[in-house]
Amino acid sequence: MVANSEGVTAELYKAIVAIVDDRVKEIRVTREDFSELRRAVNELAEAQIRTEKRVEEVFKVMFGFFIHPSATELAEREEIVLVASYQR
């Protein structure tokens, strides 16, 4: 047995190739598999779009015992509804 420059003998190389070939034969991706994957990716993309729209619709509320007037100005700019405990 003579090893090549990588240190692998010809017989070992052939054995490795045979094992890999056997494993690769077991792996099959069909058109149906690909179509199913494409459908799943499209569904995920649509769900992402819906989620992003919902995030834009989030209603911002901040509760507190006392709300300082400076916080009121900032909240108005940021479109945050402030609710103090004495405002029930």
N, C-alpha and C positions, 0 to 999 in steps of 0.2 A: 504494500500500500504506500503510495507516494502522495504526500500532501501538496496542495497547490500553495500559492503565495498567501492565502488567507488562513492556512492551517487546517483546511478541510480536505479530507481524502475524497477521491472520485466516488467511492462506494457510499460514503456518508452523504455526500452531495446528492447522489441519486436517491438515497433513502429519504432525505429531507424533501426533495422535489416530489417524490411519490406520495408522501404524507400530505403535503400541501395540496397537491392535485386532488387527492381524495376528499379533503375538507372543502375545497372550492366547489367540487361537484355537488356537494350538499347545499350550497348556497344558491338559491334561485330567487330572483326578483322578477315577478311577472308584471305585465301591463296592469293587471287588476290591483296588484300591490301598490304600484306607483299611483294609480288613479285614487286608491283609497288614501294614500298619504297626501296627495294633492287636495282631496276633499277635506281632510283633517286640518291641513295648513290653512285652507280658505276659511274654515269655520273658526279657527283660532284668530285669524286676522279680523274677521267680522266681530268676534267677541271683544277683541282689543279696541276696535273702533267704538263699539257700544260703551265699553268701560270708560274710554276717554271722554265721551259725551257726558256720561254720568258725573265724572269728576268735575267737569265744567259747571254742572248744575248743583254742586254741593252748596248747601245753605250753611253759611258760616255764622256760628253763634258763640258768644263768650259769656259765661255766667260769673258773677262775682258778688261779694257782699256790698262793696262800695265801688263805684266807678268814678274815677277822677275825670274832670272835664277834658284834660288833654288826651285821655284815652278815647273819649267820645269822638273827638276830631279825627284821630287816627283811624278809628273803626269805620267812620263814615267814608274816608278815602279808600279803605280796603274792603268796603262793602261787608262789614262784620256787624251783626246785630248784637248789641250789648244788653244783657238782662241782669239787673241788680236784684238782690234778694228782697229789697224793700219795694220792688215794682210788681209784685205778684198780682 
